[in-house]
Amino acid sequence: MNTFSHPISEEVTFYFNGDLLNAKKGQTIAAALMANKIKQFGKSRKLQQSRGLFCANGRCCSCFVSVNGLDHVLSCITLVEEDMKVASNDGDPDIRRGKNGD
């Protein structure tokens, strides 16, 4: 059964690259993006090629997105939440280290 068209499913809203989108409660970020006809979640850092859903079970790194400022989140296993801010993962994350490297 496709939960996206289930009549009882509760809707939530979230943002992807600043655009307001709808999703069903309990969907992963990747499923919600695909349901909104978004297939490109970011670009590879070396060759700048499109990245998106590949394995759909958290084993690869093709579906990385940034969520509420946290880089490299696996969209295929992370559930979408109300007012979540999701952004394309188009490069390396900022390194946040103290002066001792920790």
C-alpha positions as CSV (number, residue, x, y, z in Angstrom):
1,M,0.0,0.0,0.0
2,N,1.3,3.5,-0.9
3,T,1.2,5.5,2.4
4,F,1.5,8.7,0.4
5,S,-2.1,8.4,-0.8
6,H,-3.6,6.8,2.3
7,P,-6.7,8.9,3.4
8,I,-5.8,8.8,7.1
9,S,-2.2,9.9,6.8
10,E,-1.4,13.1,8.6
11,E,0.4,15.8,6.5
12,V,3.5,17.7,7.6
13,T,5.3,20.6,5.9
14,F,9.0,20.9,5.5
15,Y,11.4,23.0,3.5
16,F,13.9,21.9,0.8
17,N,16.3,24.6,-0.3
18,G,13.9,27.2,0.9
19,D,10.8,25.8,-0.9
20,L,7.8,24.7,1.3
21,L,6.8,21.1,0.5
22,N,4.2,18.7,1.9
23,A,4.9,15.2,3.2
24,K,3.0,12.4,5.0
25,K,3.9,11.8,8.7
26,G,6.2,8.8,8.9
27,Q,7.8,9.2,5.4
28,T,11.5,9.4,5.1
29,I,13.0,12.6,3.8
30,A,14.0,10.8,0.6
31,A,10.5,9.5,0.1
32,A,9.0,12.9,0.7
33,L,11.4,14.5,-1.8
34,M,10.6,11.8,-4.4
35,A,6.9,12.3,-3.8
36,N,7.4,16.0,-4.6
37,K,9.2,15.1,-7.8
38,I,12.6,16.0,-6.5
39,K,15.2,13.4,-7.6
40,Q,18.5,15.4,-7.2
41,F,19.4,15.7,-3.5
42,G,22.8,17.3,-4.1
43,K,26.0,17.0,-6.2
44,S,29.1,15.0,-5.8
45,R,32.0,17.1,-4.6
46,K,34.6,15.9,-7.1
47,L,32.8,15.6,-10.4
48,Q,29.7,17.7,-9.6
49,Q,27.4,14.9,-10.7
50,S,23.8,14.6,-9.4
51,R,23.3,12.6,-6.2
52,G,20.0,11.1,-5.1
53,L,18.4,7.9,-3.8
54,F,20.4,4.8,-4.6
55,C,20.4,2.0,-2.0
56,A,17.4,3.3,0.1
57,N,18.7,1.5,3.2
58,G,21.5,3.7,4.7
59,R,24.5,1.7,3.2
60,C,25.7,4.2,0.7
61,C,26.2,8.0,0.8
62,S,24.3,9.1,-2.3
63,C,21.3,10.6,-0.4
64,F,23.2,12.9,2.0
65,V,21.4,16.1,2.7
66,S,21.8,18.8,5.4
67,V,19.0,18.9,8.0
68,N,18.5,21.9,10.3
69,G,22.1,22.8,9.8
70,L,23.6,19.3,10.3
71,D,25.5,18.1,7.3
72,H,25.6,14.6,5.8
73,V,22.3,13.2,7.1
74,L,21.1,10.1,5.3
75,S,17.7,11.1,3.9
76,C,16.7,7.5,3.2
77,I,16.5,6.5,6.9
78,T,15.6,9.9,8.5
79,L,12.0,10.7,9.0
80,V,10.6,14.0,7.9
81,E,9.3,16.3,10.7
82,E,7.2,19.4,10.8
83,D,9.0,22.6,9.7
84,M,12.3,20.6,9.1
85,K,14.8,22.6,7.0
86,V,16.5,20.3,4.5
87,A,19.1,21.5,2.0
88,S,21.1,20.0,-0.8
89,N,24.4,18.6,0.2
90,D,26.7,20.1,-2.4
91,G,30.1,20.0,-0.7
92,D,32.2,19.2,2.2
93,P,30.9,20.0,5.7
94,D,32.4,22.6,7.9
95,I,35.0,21.2,10.3
96,R,34.1,22.1,13.9
97,R,37.1,21.3,16.1
98,G,38.4,22.7,19.3
99,K,42.0,23.8,19.6
100,N,43.1,20.3,20.6
101,G,41.5,18.7,17.5
102,D,38.5,17.2,19.4
